[in-house]
Amino acid sequence: MSACEDRGADLLVAARGGEAPGGLRDHLASCAACREELESLRPFARALPLADPGIRPRPATRVALLRALDRVAVPPRRGRVLPLWVPAAAVAAAGAAGVWIALRPAGGAPHVEALALFGGAGVTGIGPSGVEQGDVVAADRAAGLLLGAPVDASVVLGAGARLRVPRDGAHGRALDLLAGSVYVEPSAPSDPAAGPLRVAAGAVAVEDRGGRFSVEIGEGGAVTVAVETGVVLVRAAGVERAVSGPCRVAVPPAGPPGAPVPAEASDATAWFSRPEVSLEVRGPDLVLELRPSVPREIRIAPFHRLDPLFSLLLEHPERGQVSIPILPRMLRPPPPPEGGADGAFLLGPRKPYTIVVDPGALGLAPGRYRLRAMYTSGRPGGLWRGTRTSNEVDLEVP
């Protein structure tokens, strides 16, 4: 591969105003073609949230970005697959960081105009032109896709999920869930005549009516639909049921949809959108931090002096294991304030939840310990519920 062909990711960084990496500055001085491509990238490069996992553009922004991609598409040079060529290593690294990457083929319109992903490592079925008709996309861990026309939706695949874009163009805005779970956020269609988005799961069809929802195929072909907000139509065995969120609908194999059951709004995303806990020894302190597993906001229950949601699991080679709940007297600065009248904290990609623990307040005997932090919440009201455990660290108590 020539020097020009391996500059796609570097050109994008430079177009966004960053420092030109990897000797790009010297290359640009001698390469008119790459200078021309750099200038053509500038009008839309700053709109790509490649360097910021906290950006989730609104539908109108996404449509404008796709149109910008069309306007500035660079004619392919010999050996070029994409006008914005990103090496596989860059995709893997970016996916691990939870960012969006937009891909656009150099020639011809693919079935799905644009593709973006977070958690991209471990996703298969994505070609150089995005997602074509009949393609099956699979994920071995939670990963998100931004699908353009005609689908026009953001989806998140659960671990083990398999999703297909139907071959029949008459399906319009349609997706086939073959296995696992998928969460869907439909956008305004780029073509209003395309109609509502439909997700098929075996003999079950879910049609959007302004909702956000997840569909899961369970054992034996049973299907569960969880509606976060809005309204969807669930069809199965000749029966159609309109349901509004937040609720859950169970559909037995070869049977009609059951009655909607009240549920937490977070049930639709709980299988992939959860807080990740990290623990770090920082100077004399223990720093415990919560961040979302994907770039999506989550409502969590924060620290409360009467409800010890946080604890430390300690292990000593001679004294064994012990669990210590984190109490107010163990914290150095006060914990972050609650975010609203309902006592929730809105956890986001750029808004972690951090508490600092004084190890001297734990009452430990001298020695070396292995520690993990645990966060356990069972509070209702649309808050995330479950248990998460951090990485292990070593702590030396003098």
Buried (B, 14 or more C-beta within 10 A) or exposed (E): EEEBBEBBBBBBBBBBEEEBEEEBEEBBEEBEEBBEBBEBBBEBBEBBBBBEBBBBBEBEEBBBBBEBBEEBBBEBBEEBBBBBBBBEEBBEBBBEBBBBBBBBBBEEEBBBBBBBBBBBBBBEBBEEBBBBBEBBBBBEBBBBBBBBBBBBBBBBBBBEBBBBBBEEEEBBBBBBBBBBBBBBBBBEBBEEEBBBBBBBBBBBBBBBBEBBBBBBBBEEBBBBBBBBBBBBBBBBEEEEBEBBBBBBBBBBBEBBBBEBEEBBBBBBBBBBBBBBBBBEBEEEBBBBBBBBBBBBBBBBBBBBEEBBBBBBBBEBEEEEEEEBEBBEEBBEEEBBEBBEEEBBBEBBBEBBBEBBBEBEBBEBEEEEBBBBBBBBBEBEEBBBBEEBBBEEBEBEBE
